[in-house]
């Protein structure tokens, strides 16, 4: 199982970015994909999750209405579209996956054994 995250960058507040997570070595069926972030000096938090096989999603409250997690099963890729970015969104973003149905349990980083490398998102005011 391999995950390749990309798409980070530096934007001004109110701007947009789209992160990509290219997945290989497994099929989406039965897996949940999550996007997590870690800001300097803080713990890692889950931002958005998707069950690629049925499209079910969950979001962190602070990003609802601004972030959208999507999948392209043909490309084995999961995206995180981030709009109306705020300085507090600044963090290293990671995608992760593991076998399991998207439930509250799968919102914990400890349920994920497979992680991509991080991609930096910096939002300036």
C-alpha positions in Angstrom: 0.0 0.0 0.0 1.4 3.4 -1.0 0.0 6.9 -0.9 1.5 9.9 -2.6 0.2 13.2 -1.5 0.8 16.5 -3.4 -0.7 19.9 -4.1 0.3 21.9 -1.1 1.5 25.5 -1.4 1.3 29.0 -0.1 -1.8 31.1 -0.5 -3.4 34.2 1.0 -6.4 33.9 3.2 -9.5 33.3 1.2 -7.6 31.3 -1.4 -8.0 27.8 -2.6 -5.8 24.7 -3.0 -6.5 21.1 -4.1 -4.6 18.3 -2.6 -4.2 15.0 -4.3 -3.6 11.5 -2.8 -2.6 8.9 -5.4 -3.2 5.4 -4.0 -1.6 2.2 -5.1 -1.2 -1.4 -4.0 -4.8 -1.9 -2.9 -8.3 -1.5 -4.1 -10.7 1.0 -2.6 -13.3 -1.6 -1.7 -13.5 -1.7 2.1 -11.0 1.0 2.7 -11.4 4.5 4.2 -9.2 7.3 3.1 -8.6 10.2 5.5 -6.9 13.6 5.2 -5.1 14.7 8.4 -3.1 17.8 9.3 -0.5 18.7 11.8 0.2 22.4 12.6 3.5 23.3 14.3 3.4 22.5 18.0 0.1 20.7 17.7 -1.1 17.2 17.5 -2.4 15.6 14.3 -6.1 16.0 13.6 -8.4 14.5 11.1 -9.9 16.9 8.6 -12.0 14.8 6.2 -12.7 11.2 5.4 -14.2 9.3 2.5 -15.3 5.8 1.8 -14.4 5.6 -1.9 -16.6 2.7 -2.7 -19.8 4.4 -1.8 -18.8 8.1 -1.5 -19.7 8.6 2.1 -17.8 11.4 3.8 -17.2 13.0 7.2 -15.6 16.3 8.0 -14.1 18.1 10.9 -16.6 20.8 12.0 -14.2 23.7 11.4 -13.8 22.8 7.7 -17.4 22.0 6.9 -18.6 24.1 4.0 -15.1 25.0 3.0 -13.4 21.7 2.3 -14.6 18.9 0.0 -13.2 15.4 -0.1 -13.7 13.6 -3.4 -12.5 10.5 -5.1 -11.8 9.4 -8.7 -11.9 5.6 -8.5 -10.7 5.3 -12.1 -7.5 7.2 -11.2 -7.2 5.6 -7.6 -7.0 9.2 -6.4 -8.6 11.1 -3.5 -8.7 14.9 -3.5 -9.2 17.5 -0.9 -10.5 20.7 -2.3 -9.9 23.5 0.1 -11.7 26.8 -0.4 -11.9 30.0 1.8 -8.6 29.0 3.4 -7.8 30.6 6.8 -4.4 31.1 8.5 -5.4 28.5 11.0 -5.5 25.9 8.2 -1.7 26.2 7.9 -0.3 22.7 8.5 1.3 19.7 7.0 -1.4 17.7 5.4 -1.3 13.9 5.2 -3.5 11.3 3.5 -3.9 7.9 5.1 -5.8 4.7 4.6 -6.7 1.4 6.2 -9.2 -1.3 5.8 -12.4 -0.4 7.6 -15.9 1.1 7.1 -16.2 4.8 7.6 -17.5 5.2 11.1 -16.6 7.4 14.1 -13.9 4.9 14.9 -12.2 5.5 11.6 -11.8 9.2 12.5 -8.9 8.3 14.8 -5.4 8.6 13.4 -4.6 5.4 15.3 -6.8 3.4 13.0 -4.6 4.1 10.0 -1.5 2.1 9.3 -0.7 3.5 5.9 0.4 7.1 5.4 1.6 9.3 2.6 4.3 11.8 3.0 3.1 15.2 4.1 2.4 18.2 1.9 2.8 21.7 3.4 -0.1 24.2 3.2 0.6 27.7 4.3 -2.1 30.4 4.5 -1.0 34.0 5.1 -3.3 36.7 6.4 
